[in-house]
């Protein structure tokens, strides 16, 4: 809304930076630098590891642990920032109720 109300076209520009951590542990020590309340966060996870025929106790537990790790890290460094959870491999999870 603020950008639309701006008279100067140069000030209407919006710059996006997209970072893909890919779960790489080497970046964990840098979370305090990159995770800020000004970001929008997309936490992507494999649905088939949580529900469906290929999910088992080990995959469920490790997936939940990783989701909680990322959610807590974002909360700690970027409290109040929007977070989107995105489940992949929907095609592998055959039951509609599991979606």
ZADRENGU-960706 format. One line per 5 residues: number of its first residue (from 1); their letters; for each residue z, x, y negated of C-alpha. Coordinates in Angstrom, 2 decimals, decimal comma, m for minus. Each point is the difference from the previous one (the first is absolute). Example, Ala and Ser with C-alpha at 12.3 -4.5 7.8 and 13.67 -1.06 7.14 Angstrom:
2
1) as) 7,80/12,30/4,50 ~ m0,66/1,37/m3,44
END
This chain:
99
1) xxxxx) 0,00/0,00/0,00 ~ 0,87/2,80/m2,40 ~ m3,31/1,74/0,72 ~ m1,97/m3,20/m0,66 ~ 1,69/m0,44/m3,38
6) xxxxx) m0,74/3,55/m1,13 ~ m2,70/0,22/m2,72 ~ m0,95/3,64/0,59 ~ m2,28/0,32/3,10 ~ 1,29/3,52/0,63
11) xxxxx) 3,53/m1,36/0,36 ~ m1,15/m2,67/2,48 ~ m0,57/2,58/2,70 ~ 2,12/m0,05/3,11 ~ 0,31/3,14/2,11
16) xxxxx) 0,87/m0,27/3,69 ~ 1,16/2,82/2,23 ~ 0,08/m0,70/3,71 ~ 2,07/2,22/2,27 ~ m0,16/m0,20/3,78
21) xxxxx) 3,08/1,59/1,51 ~ m1,20/m0,84/3,50 ~ 3,56/0,37/1,24 ~ m0,17/3,76/m0,35 ~ 3,50/1,43/m0,02
26) xxxxx) m1,05/2,88/m2,23 ~ m0,05/m2,46/m2,93 ~ 3,48/m1,47/0,62 ~ 1,64/2,60/m2,26 ~ m2,34/m1,04/m2,83
31) xxxxx) 0,76/m3,73/0,02 ~ 2,14/0,32/m3,12 ~ m3,08/1,31/m1,86 ~ m2,59/m2,56/1,10 ~ 2,02/m3,15/0,65
36) xxxxx) 0,80/m1,65/m3,33 ~ 0,72/m3,54/m1,14 ~ m3,42/0,00/m1,69 ~ m1,85/0,10/3,34 ~ m1,17/m2,71/2,34
41) xxxxx) 0,62/0,88/3,63 ~ m1,96/m0,97/3,08 ~ 1,84/0,73/3,25 ~ m2,50/m0,17/2,86 ~ 1,13/m0,38/3,60
46) xxxxx) m1,57/m0,62/3,41 ~ 0,82/m3,59/1,04 ~ m0,82/0,72/3,64 ~ 2,98/2,38/0,18 ~ 2,36/m2,81/m1,06
51) xxxxx) m1,35/m3,08/1,79 ~ m2,52/m0,79/2,68 ~ m0,77/1,29/3,43 ~ 0,07/3,71/m0,82 ~ 3,35/m0,12/m1,83
56) xxxxx) 3,00/1,28/1,89 ~ 3,60/0,86/m0,85 ~ m0,91/3,54/m1,07 ~ m2,94/m0,93/m2,25 ~ 1,91/m2,90/m1,54
61) xxxxx) 3,02/2,17/m0,81 ~ m2,04/2,89/m1,42 ~ m2,15/m2,36/m2,10 ~ 3,02/m1,78/m1,44 ~ 1,67/3,36/m0,72
66) xxxxx) m3,08/1,21/m1,90 ~ m0,34/m3,25/m1,94 ~ 3,66/0,16/m0,98 ~ m0,35/3,67/m0,96 ~ m2,87/m0,76/m2,40
71) xxxxx) 1,58/m3,14/m1,43 ~ 3,29/1,81/m0,63 ~ m1,77/3,00/m1,52 ~ m1,99/m2,20/m2,38 ~ 3,12/m1,97/m0,88
76) xxxxx) 1,97/3,19/m0,67 ~ m2,65/1,64/m2,21 ~ m1,87/m3,02/m1,39 ~ 2,47/m2,88/m0,07 ~ m1,69/m3,20/m1,16
81) xxxxx) m3,57/1,16/0,66 ~ m2,21/m2,42/1,93 ~ m0,49/0,72/3,70 ~ m2,72/m1,43/2,24 ~ 0,37/0,13/3,76
86) xxxxx) m3,38/0,16/1,75 ~ m0,28/m0,40/3,76 ~ m3,05/1,52/1,69 ~ m1,48/m0,58/3,47 ~ 0,22/m3,77/m0,30
91) xxxxx) m2,91/m0,24/2,44 ~ 2,14/1,61/2,73 ~ 2,84/m2,50/m0,47 ~ m1,41/m3,06/1,73 ~ 2,75/m2,59/m0,61
96) xxxx) m0,35/m1,80/m3,33 ~ 3,79/m0,47/m0,22 ~ 0,42/3,80/0,06 ~ m2,10/0,33/m3,14
END
